[in-house]
Amino acid sequence: MGTGARPIERPLWIAYLAGYLDGEGSFTLWHGVTPAITVSNTFPYVLEALRKEWGGSISLKKRYNDLARTAWEWRVCGDRAVTVANMV
């Protein structure tokens, strides 16, 4: 017997990612020049989905406090960031 899970249709998936970026993302000019979008989270699963969809990179964030949870950051820059912003 299957899991019953259905694949999400692409327009709905992009809408989900757009909402995620709206709530969790940061749209900036990196070094004051290059468009960039970043998202930080303690759960890397959605960050992996963002990387798979639009490229970019995921890196481990530095912990400034021993009590802080481990966190990751997804970042996409330049023309790809512009493409993402236009899609969402």
C-alpha positions as CSV (number, residue, x, y, z in Angstrom):
1,M,0.0,0.0,0.0
2,G,1.3,3.4,-0.9
3,T,1.9,6.4,1.3
4,G,-1.1,8.3,-0.2
5,A,1.1,11.4,-0.8
6,R,0.4,13.2,-4.0
7,P,3.0,15.2,-5.9
8,I,2.4,19.0,-5.5
9,E,1.6,20.7,-8.8
10,R,4.2,23.2,-9.9
11,P,2.2,26.4,-9.6
12,L,1.2,25.4,-6.0
13,W,4.8,24.5,-5.2
14,I,6.1,27.9,-6.5
15,A,3.4,29.6,-4.5
16,Y,4.5,27.8,-1.3
17,L,8.1,28.8,-1.9
18,A,7.0,32.4,-2.5
19,G,5.2,32.4,0.8
20,Y,8.2,30.9,2.5
21,L,10.5,33.5,1.0
22,D,8.1,36.3,2.0
23,G,8.1,35.2,5.6
24,E,11.6,33.9,6.1
25,G,13.7,35.4,3.3
26,S,15.8,38.5,3.0
27,F,16.0,40.4,-0.3
28,T,19.2,42.6,-0.3
29,L,22.0,44.0,-2.4
30,W,25.0,42.0,-1.4
31,H,28.0,44.4,-0.9
32,G,25.6,47.1,-2.0
33,V,25.7,46.0,-5.6
34,T,24.7,42.4,-6.3
35,P,21.1,41.3,-5.8
36,A,20.9,38.5,-3.3
37,I,18.2,36.4,-1.5
38,T,19.0,34.6,1.7
39,V,17.0,32.3,4.0
40,S,18.3,31.0,7.4
41,N,16.7,28.2,9.3
42,T,17.5,25.5,11.8
43,F,15.8,22.9,9.5
44,P,17.6,22.5,6.2
45,Y,14.9,20.7,4.3
46,V,13.1,23.6,2.8
47,L,16.5,25.2,2.1
48,E,17.4,22.1,0.1
49,A,14.2,22.5,-1.9
50,L,15.1,26.2,-2.6
51,R,18.5,25.1,-3.8
52,K,17.1,22.4,-5.9
53,E,14.6,24.8,-7.5
54,W,16.8,27.8,-8.1
55,G,20.4,26.9,-7.4
56,G,22.5,28.9,-5.0
57,S,24.3,27.4,-2.1
58,I,23.6,26.3,1.5
59,S,26.2,26.9,4.2
60,L,26.3,26.2,7.9
61,K,25.9,29.5,9.9
62,K,28.4,30.4,12.5
63,R,27.0,30.0,16.1
64,Y,27.8,33.1,18.2
65,N,26.4,31.4,21.4
66,D,26.9,27.9,22.6
67,L,23.2,27.7,23.4
68,A,22.2,28.6,19.9
69,R,20.8,25.9,17.7
70,T,22.7,24.8,14.5
71,A,21.4,26.8,11.6
72,W,21.9,26.8,7.8
73,E,21.6,29.6,5.2
74,W,20.6,29.3,1.6
75,R,21.8,32.1,-0.7
76,V,21.3,32.9,-4.3
77,C,22.9,36.0,-5.9
78,G,23.0,38.0,-9.2
79,D,20.9,37.1,-12.1
80,R,19.5,34.0,-10.4
81,A,18.3,36.2,-7.5
82,V,16.5,38.4,-10.0
83,T,14.9,35.4,-11.6
84,V,13.7,34.1,-8.2
85,A,12.3,37.5,-7.3
86,N,10.5,37.8,-10.6
87,M,9.0,34.3,-10.2
88,V,7.7,34.9,-6.7
